[in-house]
Amino acid sequence: MFEDTLGYKTVALTMVNTTSTYPLLALITTHLVC
């Protein structure tokens, strides 16, 4: 439970930080994935 929650929070924080730091990269990645 705790490990899964910590992992989820880590991924969420990483995504938020990446999006905030590299918005264009995030948009490009989103377009590539979609």
mmCIF entry with sequence, helices, sheets and N, C-alpha, C, O atoms, coordinates in Angstrom:
data_MODEL
# 
_entry.id   MODEL 
# 
_entity.id                         1 
_entity.type                       polymer 
_entity.pdbx_number_of_molecules   1 
# 
_entity_poly.entity_id                      1 
_entity_poly.type                           'polypeptide(L)' 
_entity_poly.nstd_linkage                   no 
_entity_poly.nstd_monomer                   no 
_entity_poly.pdbx_seq_one_letter_code       MFEDTLGYKTVALTMVNTTSTYPLLALITTHLVC 
_entity_poly.pdbx_seq_one_letter_code_can   MFEDTLGYKTVALTMVNTTSTYPLLALITTHLVC 
_entity_poly.pdbx_strand_id                 A 
# 
loop_
_entity_poly_seq.entity_id 
_entity_poly_seq.num 
_entity_poly_seq.mon_id 
_entity_poly_seq.hetero 
1 1  MET n 
1 2  PHE n 
1 3  GLU n 
1 4  ASP n 
1 5  THR n 
1 6  LEU n 
1 7  GLY n 
1 8  TYR n 
1 9  LYS n 
1 10 THR n 
1 11 VAL n 
1 12 ALA n 
1 13 LEU n 
1 14 THR n 
1 15 MET n 
1 16 VAL n 
1 17 ASN n 
1 18 THR n 
1 19 THR n 
1 20 SER n 
1 21 THR n 
1 22 TYR n 
1 23 PRO n 
1 24 LEU n 
1 25 LEU n 
1 26 ALA n 
1 27 LEU n 
1 28 ILE n 
1 29 THR n 
1 30 THR n 
1 31 HIS n 
1 32 LEU n 
1 33 VAL n 
1 34 CYS n 
# 
_struct_asym.id          A 
_struct_asym.entity_id   1 
# 
loop_
_struct_conf.conf_type_id 
_struct_conf.id 
_struct_conf.pdbx_PDB_helix_id 
_struct_conf.beg_label_comp_id 
_struct_conf.beg_label_asym_id 
_struct_conf.beg_label_seq_id 
_struct_conf.pdbx_beg_PDB_ins_code 
_struct_conf.end_label_comp_id 
_struct_conf.end_label_asym_id 
_struct_conf.end_label_seq_id 
_struct_conf.pdbx_end_PDB_ins_code 
_struct_conf.beg_auth_comp_id 
_struct_conf.beg_auth_asym_id 
_struct_conf.beg_auth_seq_id 
_struct_conf.end_auth_comp_id 
_struct_conf.end_auth_asym_id 
_struct_conf.end_auth_seq_id 
_struct_conf.pdbx_PDB_helix_class 
_struct_conf.details 
_struct_conf.pdbx_PDB_helix_length 
HELX_P HELX_P1 AA1 PHE A 2  ? THR A 21 ? PHE A 2  THR A 21 1 ? 20 
HELX_P HELX_P2 AA2 PRO A 23 ? VAL A 33 ? PRO A 23 VAL A 33 1 ? 11 
# 
_struct_conf_type.id          HELX_P 
_struct_conf_type.criteria    ? 
_struct_conf_type.reference   ? 
# 
loop_
_atom_site.group_PDB 
_atom_site.id 
_atom_site.type_symbol 
_atom_site.label_atom_id 
_atom_site.label_alt_id 
_atom_site.label_comp_id 
_atom_site.label_asym_id 
_atom_site.label_entity_id 
_atom_site.label_seq_id 
_atom_site.pdbx_PDB_ins_code 
_atom_site.Cartn_x 
_atom_site.Cartn_y 
_atom_site.Cartn_z 
_atom_site.occupancy 
_atom_site.B_iso_or_equiv 
_atom_site.pdbx_formal_charge 
_atom_site.auth_seq_id 
_atom_site.auth_comp_id 
_atom_site.auth_asym_id 
_atom_site.auth_atom_id 
_atom_site.pdbx_PDB_model_num 
ATOM 1   N N  . MET A 1 1  ? 0.841  -1.204 0.000   1.00 0.00 ? 1  MET A N  1 
ATOM 2   C CA . MET A 1 1  ? 0.000  0.000  0.000   1.00 0.00 ? 1  MET A CA 1 
ATOM 3   C C  . MET A 1 1  ? 0.871  1.247  0.000   1.00 0.00 ? 1  MET A C  1 
ATOM 4   O O  . MET A 1 1  ? 0.748  2.106  -0.873  1.00 0.00 ? 1  MET A O  1 
ATOM 5   N N  . PHE A 1 2  ? 1.751  1.335  0.991   1.00 0.00 ? 2  PHE A N  1 
ATOM 6   C CA . PHE A 1 2  ? 2.590  2.533  1.106   1.00 0.00 ? 2  PHE A CA 1 
ATOM 7   C C  . PHE A 1 2  ? 3.545  2.669  -0.081  1.00 0.00 ? 2  PHE A C  1 
ATOM 8   O O  . PHE A 1 2  ? 3.751  3.763  -0.606  1.00 0.00 ? 2  PHE A O  1 
ATOM 9   N N  . GLU A 1 3  ? 4.120  1.543  -0.491  1.00 0.00 ? 3  GLU A N  1 
ATOM 10  C CA . GLU A 1 3  ? 5.055  1.601  -1.614  1.00 0.00 ? 3  GLU A CA 1 
ATOM 11  C C  . GLU A 1 3  ? 4.339  2.032  -2.887  1.00 0.00 ? 3  GLU A C  1 
ATOM 12  O O  . GLU A 1 3  ? 4.861  2.840  -3.655  1.00 0.00 ? 3  GLU A O  1 
ATOM 13  N N  . ASP A 1 4  ? 3.143  1.493  -3.109  1.00 0.00 ? 4  ASP A N  1 
ATOM 14  C CA . ASP A 1 4  ? 2.378  1.853  -4.310  1.00 0.00 ? 4  ASP A CA 1 
ATOM 15  C C  . ASP A 1 4  ? 2.012  3.335  -4.268  1.00 0.00 ? 4  ASP A C  1 
ATOM 16  O O  . ASP A 1 4  ? 2.095  4.031  -5.280  1.00 0.00 ? 4  ASP A O  1 
ATOM 17  N N  . THR A 1 5  ? 1.604  3.815  -3.080  1.00 0.00 ? 5  THR A N  1 
ATOM 18  C CA . THR A 1 5  ? 1.216  5.226  -2.947  1.00 0.00 ? 5  THR A CA 1 
ATOM 19  C C  . THR A 1 5  ? 2.433  6.119  -3.174  1.00 0.00 ? 5  THR A C  1 
ATOM 20  O O  . THR A 1 5  ? 2.340  7.138  -3.858  1.00 0.00 ? 5  THR A O  1 
ATOM 21  N N  . LEU A 1 6  ? 3.565  5.739  -2.604  1.00 0.00 ? 6  LEU A N  1 
ATOM 22  C CA . LEU A 1 6  ? 4.784  6.536  -2.769  1.00 0.00 ? 6  LEU A CA 1 
ATOM 23  C C  . LEU A 1 6  ? 5.194  6.566  -4.229  1.00 0.00 ? 6  LEU A C  1 
ATOM 24  O O  . LEU A 1 6  ? 5.575  7.616  -4.747  1.00 0.00 ? 6  LEU A O  1 
ATOM 25  N N  . GLY A 1 7  ? 5.121  5.430  -4.892  1.00 0.00 ? 7  GLY A N  1 
ATOM 26  C CA . GLY A 1 7  ? 5.481  5.363  -6.310  1.00 0.00 ? 7  GLY A CA 1 
ATOM 27  C C  . GLY A 1 7  ? 4.572  6.248  -7.142  1.00 0.00 ? 7  GLY A C  1 
ATOM 28  O O  . GLY A 1 7  ? 5.025  6.951  -8.045  1.00 0.00 ? 7  GLY A O  1 
ATOM 29  N N  . TYR A 1 8  ? 3.268  6.205  -6.823  1.00 0.00 ? 8  TYR A N  1 
ATOM 30  C CA . TYR A 1 8  ? 2.301  7.022  -7.572  1.00 0.00 ? 8  TYR A CA 1 
ATOM 31  C C  . TYR A 1 8  ? 2.588  8.497  -7.361  1.00 0.00 ? 8  TYR A C  1 
ATOM 32  O O  . TYR A 1 8  ? 2.554  9.281  -8.309  1.00 0.00 ? 8  TYR A O  1 
ATOM 33  N N  . LYS A 1 9  ? 2.871  8.883  -6.115  1.00 0.00 ? 9  LYS A N  1 
ATOM 34  C CA . LYS A 1 9  ? 3.172  10.287 -5.824  1.00 0.00 ? 9  LYS A CA 1 
ATOM 35  C C  . LYS A 1 9  ? 4.446  10.718 -6.526  1.00 0.00 ? 9  LYS A C  1 
ATOM 36  O O  . LYS A 1 9  ? 4.526  11.832 -7.045  1.00 0.00 ? 9  LYS A O  1 
ATOM 37  N N  . THR A 1 10 ? 5.442  9.844  -6.546  1.00 0.00 ? 10 THR A N  1 
ATOM 38  C CA . THR A 1 10 ? 6.707  10.179 -7.203  1.00 0.00 ? 10 THR A CA 1 
ATOM 39  C C  . THR A 1 10 ? 6.492  10.418 -8.687  1.00 0.00 ? 10 THR A C  1 
ATOM 40  O O  . THR A 1 10 ? 7.013  11.381 -9.251  1.00 0.00 ? 10 THR A O  1 
ATOM 41  N N  . VAL A 1 11 ? 5.717  9.531  -9.322  1.00 0.00 ? 11 VAL A N  1 
ATOM 42  C CA . VAL A 1 11 ? 5.439  9.670  -10.754 1.00 0.00 ? 11 VAL A CA 1 
ATOM 43  C C  . VAL A 1 11 ? 4.644  10.944 -11.006 1.00 0.00 ? 11 VAL A C  1 
ATOM 44  O O  . VAL A 1 11 ? 4.918  11.679 -11.955 1.00 0.00 ? 11 VAL A O  1 
ATOM 45  N N  . ALA A 1 12 ? 3.650  11.202 -10.144 1.00 0.00 ? 12 ALA A N  1 
ATOM 46  C CA . ALA A 1 12 ? 2.819  12.395 -10.306 1.00 0.00 ? 12 ALA A CA 1 
ATOM 47  C C  . ALA A 1 12 ? 3.667  13.651 -10.175 1.00 0.00 ? 12 ALA A C  1 
ATOM 48  O O  . ALA A 1 12 ? 3.548  14.570 -10.986 1.00 0.00 ? 12 ALA A O  1 
ATOM 49  N N  . LEU A 1 13 ? 4.522  13.697 -9.159  1.00 0.00 ? 13 LEU A N  1 
ATOM 50  C CA . LEU A 1 13 ? 5.374  14.873 -8.953  1.00 0.00 ? 13 LEU A CA 1 
ATOM 51  C C  . LEU A 1 13 ? 6.336  15.040 -10.117 1.00 0.00 ? 13 LEU A C  1 
ATOM 52  O O  . LEU A 1 13 ? 6.588  16.159 -10.564 1.00 0.00 ? 13 LEU A O  1 
ATOM 53  N N  . THR A 1 14 ? 6.874  13.930 -10.606 1.00 0.00 ? 14 THR A N  1 
ATOM 54  C CA . THR A 1 14 ? 7.797  13.991 -11.739 1.00 0.00 ? 14 THR A CA 1 
ATOM 55  C C  . THR A 1 14 ? 7.096  14.558 -12.967 1.00 0.00 ? 14 THR A C  1 
ATOM 56  O O  . THR A 1 14 ? 7.650  15.396 -13.678 1.00 0.00 ? 14 THR A O  1 
ATOM 57  N N  . MET A 1 15 ? 5.868  14.091 -13.210 1.00 0.00 ? 15 MET A N  1 
ATOM 58  C CA . MET A 1 15 ? 5.110  14.570 -14.371 1.00 0.00 ? 15 MET A CA 1 
ATOM 59  C C  . MET A 1 15 ? 4.819  16.059 -14.228 1.00 0.00 ? 15 MET A C  1 
ATOM 60  O O  . MET A 1 15 ? 4.951  16.815 -15.191 1.00 0.00 ? 15 MET A O  1 
ATOM 61  N N  . VAL A 1 16 ? 4.425  16.482 -13.028 1.00 0.00 ? 16 VAL A N  1 
ATOM 62  C CA . VAL A 1 16 ? 4.109  17.894 -12.791 1.00 0.00 ? 16 VAL A CA 1 
ATOM 63  C C  . VAL A 1 16 ? 5.362  18.743 -12.980 1.00 0.00 ? 16 VAL A C  1 
ATOM 64  O O  . VAL A 1 16 ? 5.313  19.788 -13.628 1.00 0.00 ? 16 VAL A O  1 
ATOM 65  N N  . ASN A 1 17 ? 6.491  18.294 -12.414 1.00 0.00 ? 17 ASN A N  1 
ATOM 66  C CA . ASN A 1 17 ? 7.734  19.053 -12.543 1.00 0.00 ? 17 ASN A CA 1 
ATOM 67  C C  . ASN A 1 17 ? 8.181  19.126 -13.994 1.00 0.00 ? 17 ASN A C  1 
ATOM 68  O O  . ASN A 1 17 ? 8.633  20.173 -14.458 1.00 0.00 ? 17 ASN A O  1 
ATOM 69  N N  . THR A 1 18 ? 8.055  18.017 -14.706 1.00 0.00 ? 18 THR A N  1 
ATOM 70  C CA . THR A 1 18 ? 8.451  17.993 -16.111 1.00 0.00 ? 18 THR A CA 1 
ATOM 71  C C  . THR A 1 18 ? 7.571  18.924 -16.929 1.00 0.00 ? 18 THR A C  1 
ATOM 72  O O  . THR A 1 18 ? 8.056  19.647 -17.799 1.00 0.00 ? 18 THR A O  1 
ATOM 73  N N  . THR A 1 19 ? 6.270  18.900 -16.641 1.00 0.00 ? 19 THR A N  1 
ATOM 74  C CA . THR A 1 19 ? 5.332  19.741 -17.384 1.00 0.00 ? 19 THR A CA 1 
ATOM 75  C C  . THR A 1 19 ? 5.603  21.211 -17.094 1.00 0.00 ? 19 THR A C  1 
ATOM 76  O O  . THR A 1 19 ? 5.505  22.058 -17.981 1.00 0.00 ? 19 THR A O  1 
ATOM 77  N N  . SER A 1 20 ? 5.943  21.503 -15.852 1.00 0.00 ? 20 SER A N  1 
ATOM 78  C CA . SER A 1 20 ? 6.181  22.904 -15.478 1.00 0.00 ? 20 SER A CA 1 
ATOM 79  C C  . SER A 1 20 ? 7.503  23.404 -16.051 1.00 0.00 ? 20 SER A C  1 
ATOM 80  O O  . SER A 1 20 ? 7.630  24.563 -16.444 1.00 0.00 ? 20 SER A O  1 
ATOM 81  N N  . THR A 1 21 ? 8.489  22.498 -16.091 1.00 0.00 ? 21 THR A N  1 
ATOM 82  C CA . THR A 1 21 ? 9.803  22.905 -16.579 1.00 0.00 ? 21 THR A CA 1 
ATOM 83  C C  . THR A 1 21 ? 9.898  22.856 -18.093 1.00 0.00 ? 21 THR A C  1 
ATOM 84  O O  . THR A 1 21 ? 10.476 23.744 -18.721 1.00 0.00 ? 21 THR A O  1 
ATOM 85  N N  . TYR A 1 22 ? 9.323  21.807 -18.674 1.00 0.00 ? 22 TYR A N  1 
ATOM 86  C CA . TYR A 1 22 ? 9.391  21.668 -20.132 1.00 0.00 ? 22 TYR A CA 1 
ATOM 87  C C  . TYR A 1 22 ? 7.987  21.512 -20.718 1.00 0.00 ? 22 TYR A C  1 
ATOM 88  O O  . TYR A 1 22 ? 7.619  20.417 -21.144 1.00 0.00 ? 22 TYR A O  1 
ATOM 89  N N  . PRO A 1 23 ? 7.194  22.593 -20.746 1.00 0.00 ? 23 PRO A N  1 
ATOM 90  C CA . PRO A 1 23 ? 5.825  22.521 -21.267 1.00 0.00 ? 23 PRO A CA 1 
ATOM 91  C C  . PRO A 1 23 ? 5.780  22.075 -22.727 1.00 0.00 ? 23 PRO A C  1 
ATOM 92  O O  . PRO A 1 23 ? 4.922  21.282 -23.113 1.00 0.00 ? 23 PRO A O  1 
ATOM 93  N N  . LEU A 1 24 ? 6.699  22.582 -23.527 1.00 0.00 ? 24 LEU A N  1 
ATOM 94  C CA . LEU A 1 24 ? 6.713  22.202 -24.953 1.00 0.00 ? 24 LEU A CA 1 
ATOM 95  C C  . LEU A 1 24 ? 7.028  20.723 -25.101 1.00 0.00 ? 24 LEU A C  1 
ATOM 96  O O  . LEU A 1 24 ? 6.411  20.030 -25.911 1.00 0.00 ? 24 LEU A O  1 
ATOM 97  N N  . LEU A 1 25 ? 7.988  20.238 -24.321 1.00 0.00 ? 25 LEU A N  1 
ATOM 98  C CA . LEU A 1 25 ? 8.355  18.823 -24.393 1.00 0.00 ? 25 LEU A CA 1 
ATOM 99  C C  . LEU A 1 25 ? 7.163  17.964 -23.982 1.00 0.00 ? 25 LEU A C  1 
ATOM 100 O O  . LEU A 1 25 ? 6.904  16.915 -24.573 1.00 0.00 ? 25 LEU A O  1 
ATOM 101 N N  . ALA A 1 26 ? 6.445  18.424 -22.962 1.00 0.00 ? 26 ALA A N  1 
ATOM 102 C CA . ALA A 1 26 ? 5.268  17.681 -22.497 1.00 0.00 ? 26 ALA A CA 1 
ATOM 103 C C  . ALA A 1 26 ? 4.210  17.631 -23.593 1.00 0.00 ? 26 ALA A C  1 
ATOM 104 O O  . ALA A 1 26 ? 3.594  16.589 -23.821 1.00 0.00 ? 26 ALA A O  1 
ATOM 105 N N  . LEU A 1 27 ? 4.000  18.758 -24.270 1.00 0.00 ? 27 LEU A N  1 
ATOM 106 C CA . LEU A 1 27 ? 3.001  18.807 -25.344 1.00 0.00 ? 27 LEU A CA 1 
ATOM 107 C C  . LEU A 1 27 ? 3.394  17.867 -26.478 1.00 0.00 ? 27 LEU A C  1 
ATOM 108 O O  . LEU A 1 27 ? 2.559  17.134 -27.008 1.00 0.00 ? 27 LEU A O  1 
ATOM 109 N N  . ILE A 1 28 ? 4.676  17.898 -26.844 1.00 0.00 ? 28 ILE A N  1 
ATOM 110 C CA . ILE A 1 28 ? 5.158  17.029 -27.930 1.00 0.00 ? 28 ILE A CA 1 
ATOM 111 C C  . ILE A 1 28 ? 4.974  15.565 -27.533 1.00 0.00 ? 28 ILE A C  1 
ATOM 112 O O  . ILE A 1 28 ? 4.516  14.747 -28.331 1.00 0.00 ? 28 ILE A O  1 
ATOM 113 N N  . THR A 1 29 ? 5.337  15.246 -26.287 1.00 0.00 ? 29 THR A N  1 
ATOM 114 C CA . THR A 1 29 ? 5.197  13.861 -25.811 1.00 0.00 ? 29 THR A CA 1 
ATOM 115 C C  . THR A 1 29 ? 3.742  13.437 -25.847 1.00 0.00 ? 29 THR A C  1 
ATOM 116 O O  . THR A 1 29 ? 3.417  12.319 -26.247 1.00 0.00 ? 29 THR A O  1 
ATOM 117 N N  . THR A 1 30 ? 2.863  14.345 -25.422 1.00 0.00 ? 30 THR A N  1 
ATOM 118 C CA . THR A 1 30 ? 1.431  14.034 -25.417 1.00 0.00 ? 30 THR A CA 1 
ATOM 119 C C  . THR A 1 30 ? 0.946  13.755 -26.835 1.00 0.00 ? 30 THR A C  1 
ATOM 120 O O  . THR A 1 30 ? 0.195  12.806 -27.058 1.00 0.00 ? 30 THR A O  1 
ATOM 121 N N  . HIS A 1 31 ? 1.369  14.572 -27.792 1.00 0.00 ? 31 HIS A N  1 
ATOM 122 C CA . HIS A 1 31 ? 0.950  14.366 -29.182 1.00 0.00 ? 31 HIS A CA 1 
ATOM 123 C C  . HIS A 1 31 ? 1.497  13.044 -29.729 1.00 0.00 ? 31 HIS A C  1 
ATOM 124 O O  . HIS A 1 31 ? 0.813  12.346 -30.478 1.00 0.00 ? 31 HIS A O  1 
ATOM 125 N N  . LEU A 1 32 ? 2.733  12.707 -29.349 1.00 0.00 ? 32 LEU A N  1 
ATOM 126 C CA . LEU A 1 32 ? 3.322  11.458 -29.832 1.00 0.00 ? 32 LEU A CA 1 
ATOM 127 C C  . LEU A 1 32 ? 2.573  10.266 -29.251 1.00 0.00 ? 32 LEU A C  1 
ATOM 128 O O  . LEU A 1 32 ? 2.308  9.290  -29.953 1.00 0.00 ? 32 LEU A O  1 
ATOM 129 N N  . VAL A 1 33 ? 2.234  10.347 -27.971 1.00 0.00 ? 33 VAL A N  1 
ATOM 130 C CA . VAL A 1 33 ? 1.526  9.241  -27.316 1.00 0.00 ? 33 VAL A CA 1 
ATOM 131 C C  . VAL A 1 33 ? 0.117  9.107  -27.877 1.00 0.00 ? 33 VAL A C  1 
ATOM 132 O O  . VAL A 1 33 ? -0.359 8.004  -28.144 1.00 0.00 ? 33 VAL A O  1 
ATOM 133 N N  . CYS A 1 34 ? -0.546 10.257 -28.051 1.00 0.00 ? 34 CYS A N  1 
ATOM 134 C CA . CYS A 1 34 ? -1.915 10.219 -28.572 1.00 0.00 ? 34 CYS A CA 1 
ATOM 135 C C  . CYS A 1 34 ? -1.876 10.103 -30.093 1.00 0.00 ? 34 CYS A C  1 
ATOM 136 O O  . CYS A 1 34 ? -2.925 10.055 -30.736 1.00 0.00 ? 34 CYS A O  1 
# 
